[in-house]
Every structure is written in C-alpha cells, then in structure tokens.
C-alpha cells in the first residue's frame, strides 16, 4: 500500500493544487510511482478520461505532473455549481443528479464508501499518494461528515502539510488560527506548515517563523515564492481571468458568469505574440482580432446575461464587419438559432440564439461525455483549418442539429460530425480545440493574414513539451524552497 501525504490550506486558493502538483513532480522525478487524490472537488473546469468519465482538472494537472494517466479514482466526487445554492453531483465520473446545498449535505455521508474504495484502489497501485484538501479544515460549520479535509486525512491515515497564503496578508494568523480551531486529534495530523506566494526577502520573515513554530509546536517546511511556472489553475479564482494583455494578436474571451473550462485557452495565452483578455462588458470588448464564446455550465442563463448587458449586440456588430467569432461548447450553442430545453435541464423553455450559425440545439437529460479526434473540413473564410488534425473532449447536455445545407466543421474518427462554420463564425463542441498544433497554426495563419503580419512571428509550438517544461520549473522551485528531507521524513513516519 502507498504512503500518503496531504496538502491542506488555510483557505480556498491558498495554493494547495500547485503545491500538490509540485510534490507529485518531485516524487516522480525521484523514481516513485505517484498519484494525486482529492475526494471532492468543486469546479466548473472538468476533463473527460479515456473511459469517457468526468473529473476535475486540478487532479488532471497533478496526474500530468506525476507522469500518469488521469483517472476518476483521483477525484471520485466532482461538484459543478448550477446555481448559487446547488450543484450537479458527479460520482466516479457519472452524473448522480442536481442537488441543492442542504440536500447534498444530508446525503453526502452515503458517498464515503465510494471515496474509500477509490483511495484504496489507488493506494494499491502506487508508492505515494498526494492528497489535496478543499477550502479550509477550520470551517467548523462543515465538519460533520467531513471527508475532504481532516476526515480524509483520517481515512487515509495521512500526515498533513498546512499551506497559508502570505500574498493575501495575515498568514501567521491564518496558520495559527486554523490549527487552534482543530480538535486535539486533528492537530496531531498536522506535521508542518508552508508559507506560499511570498514576495521579498525571506530573512524578514524569520522572526515570525520562529514565533509561529513556538506557538504551533510544528516546524515550517519552507517559504515558497511565486514560482514563474505556467501551470493550469483550478478554478475561476485564477488570476488569468482578470489580467489583460497587449500583443500583436488581440483575442477577447467572453467571461460568462458560469464560464467553464477556461483552460481551453491556456495554450493561446502561452503563445508568444497573442494576447488574451477576459471581458465582461461591451465597453471592455473593444475591437479585438477574434472573439471567443467559451463553454458554460448554464447556456441559457449566460446567453440571457450576454443579451442583457449589451455584449450580444456588440459581438454581432463585430461579426457583421468581418471579425472572426468562435464558440466552444455552450458558446457554440449560443451562436445558433434556437436553444430548446424541453426536459427542464436548465429550467425548461426555449430561447432564440444569436443567429450567427445555422444550427438548433435541444437539451437532453443525459450528459454527452467522450474523448474524440478527427479532421477539420473547412473552406472559404476558415480554409486554413481544412485538413487540420484535432483532438479534444465533449461535455454537454445538448444535441445540435445543422440546418439544411449547412456543413459540419469536423469529421470525427468515431463516425460522428462536430461543429459548424458559416462565414466568419465557427463553433465546435470540442474542449481542447486549440491544443492541436495544426489548429493553432491555422488560427494564427488566418489572424495574421487579416492583419498583414508574418505568421512565423507567432509560430505554434509543442504544447505538450511546454507543459512538461513548466512542471520541471515548478519542481525546481519546490525543491529549492521546501525542506524535502523533512517532507520525506513526515511521509515515512506517517501519523
């Protein structure tokens, strides 16, 4: 059975996911067979495994860092918020149903066996399991039936490293207060603290570190600075959603209220010469070289939001003057003529789409989940895409029909068609559409030609190799700033 170590945080976005990914990489580099694990993830960013099952992207990134194939065993429960008070509950990659918060908390104890089985299976297959917690273990109102923080540590008999975020301020109070709100049994699981996201001279921190160690009776395993590694973030708290970028090519991604899988555009952000902005209003939209409507967990409500705040009119004006517009998944559905929800998946009814693509979508109760590959078939405005190989995955509740005379964009290897192009507007269900080097080269060629630029200045690159390089940079930062001898000793001794 594997040895386990758990990364918990003083709050959401303290950096648990990145620290866990870094440790996965370090352990893998040191020759161990490693797997990540998070019993319950809440995020709109998800991924489809090779078996066609759905899991959170944070554990996918950690699996990539560890050099192993992602599996739903690494994230047995995924909560995808549907409203402010409820979520779609996915267990072992399959949709269990939509639950309001109170309903979920009443039944969540029934999911504990699924978590234990997933963890035990992973443990039998690996040397080390790196477990990530959720939120904070000091959320005392949520301790009943907890299986994501200290409850998970007990299930896995895993020692805990507690991470605090110094960038938000009050890191000593975060760490000390969190530990003090734990029971004596829970405190015994916390073996060391980590200060994350530090900027400046660590010497200035040393008096505080000494006092923190005296107060908590636990060592500090290190102070981790901002590590300049381009690693996918877990959720919409990501700084990438609020940053702006100026570059030769200006891409505007509509920041929908229920935006999902914004990691579809990470590869574009990483391409030299391309600037990606996330915009929430017509004023912010401006005059970009490309508009992208991303995926969403609530297509109808987000379409209403786009319509009510003036973004729909602004996008249609840009499309009318020839600006390329691309929709992915829910964004693709929005670009069509109609969306019908006869099954009540998003509350029922029907709504007119933007009318930029000759398609009609009807929601179904069963979620479509699959990984696919294929070849793009395009001419006229999108001729650069013709023959481009593409891969990706589909996660959607709707079935889309093309109007008579409309042609699909992609011919998939499974015999099905995907997407549609009409004039300067294109849509596809494929998440990961831009990860294909040939698709990126086609997009770059099109956008450069429209601006009179040399496409070789924005040449597409090997994104898979780039990601591996970034994981190595992260691992180097972890080794340089954490006491790995201490961490290995904690791992070996357990609880």
Secondary structure by P-SEA (a helix, b strand, c coil): cbbbbbbbcccccccaaaaaaaaaaaaaaaccbbbbbbccccccbbbbcccbbbbbaaaaaaaaaaccccccccccbbbbbcccccccccccccccccccaaaaaaccccaaaaaaaaaaaaaaaccbbbbbbccccccccccccccccaaaaaaacbbbbbbbbccccaaaaaaaaaaaaccaaaaaaccbbbbcccccccccaaaaaaaaaaaaccccccccccccccccccccccccccccccccbbbbbccccccccccccccccccccbbbbbbccccccccccbbbbcccccaaaaaaaaaaaaaaaaaaaaaaaccbbbbcaaaaaaaccccccccccccbbbbbccccccbbbbbccbbbbbbbbbbbbbcccccccccccccccccccbbbbbccccccccccccccccccccccbbbbccccccccaaaaaaaaaaaaaaaccccccccccaaaaaaaaaaaaaaaaaaaccaaaaaaaaaaacc
